[in-house]
Amino acid sequence: MAIEPFVKELVDSTEYQSLFKPPKTYGFHSGRVYLKPGSDCGQHTTGINEEMLIFLSGNGQAIIGDKTFPVSKGKITYIPPQTTHNIKNTSDEPLIYVFCVAPAADGGGK
């Protein structure tokens, strides 16, 4: 079965929004995240997948492996496979971003 193109609207909400995932994609997964001030998404890894984050508003920190990067509106981050990471909202306004996860071509073997 062929997968069809589609358009989806981002909602303006404090709730998590799933954007793309199988079976509407071949393995790509994406969502919109809203972090309240002082909160974080929780330390995790995307396993054999790679991930990109696109920051839409707010300020915070991306802790990727043993490095910490400042993040804010207009910035993106890349997270390699098998890499522990967390996103923290360090500001007094919401930190909103879109994550895009896809299978790594080499399987992310380390």
N, C-alpha and C positions, 0 to 999 in steps of 0.2 A: 504494500500500500504506500502510495506517495504521500509525503508530508506537504501540506499546503502552506503558502505564506499567509501571514495575518498581521493585523495591527492591534495593539492593546493600549488602552489609556492608563496612565499613571493616576492613581487616586490620591487625593490630598487627605490623608488620614494618619492617625497614630498607629494603626494596625499594620502588621506585616502584609505585603502583597506579593503573591507568587506571580511571576511574569511569564516565564517559559519553562517547560519541563517535558520530558517524555510522557505520553506518546506523541505530543505535538512537535517534538524535536528529535534529533538523532542521538541525543545524549547531553545537549546543552541545557543548563538549568540557570534560572535567573530570578531575582526577587528584589523588592524595594523594602529597605529597612529604615525604621524610625526609632532612633535612640533618644530617650529622654535625658535631660541634663544629669550628669553623674553616673549614667548607666553604661553598660558595655554589652557586646553580643555574646561574650563567653569564649574562652580559649578553646580552639578546635583546629582540626586540620581537614582539608578536603581530600585527603588520601591521594590516589593516583591522578586526581584532577588538578588543573591549574585554575587560578581565579583572578579576576580583575574587579576592582571596586571603583565606582564613579561617584564622587561626592557632589551632592546637589545643594546642600546647605549645612551651616553649622561649622564647628571646629572640634577637633579631637586628636587622638593619637592612634596610629596603626602600629601595633606591636607585632612584628613579623620576625619569627625566629628570635634571635638575641638583639635585634635592632628596633628602635622606636623612631617613627617618622611622624611629623606634624601633618594633619590632613584638614582640608577645608573645601568649601565650594570651589569647583573648577579643577580639583586635583583628581588624579587617578592613582591606583596602586596595582602592582602585579604581585601575585603570591604564587611561587612555584609549587609543584606537587610535593607532598610529604612535608609541608612546612607548617608548624604550629603558629597560629596567629590569633589576635584579638583586636577588636576595635572599641575604643573608649571615647565617650563623650566627655570632654573636659571643660565644656563651656556651660553657660546658663541658658542656652537656646537648644532646640532639637538638632541632632546630627542626622541627616537623611542621606542615604546612599543606595545605589543599585549595585548588586553583586552579579557577576557573570561567571559561571563555573562550566568548564568544558573538559572532556577527556584529553589528557596530554598525549601527544603523538607517540612518545616513546614509553608511555605507561608510567612515567615518573619514577622509574626504578632508581633507587639510591643505594 
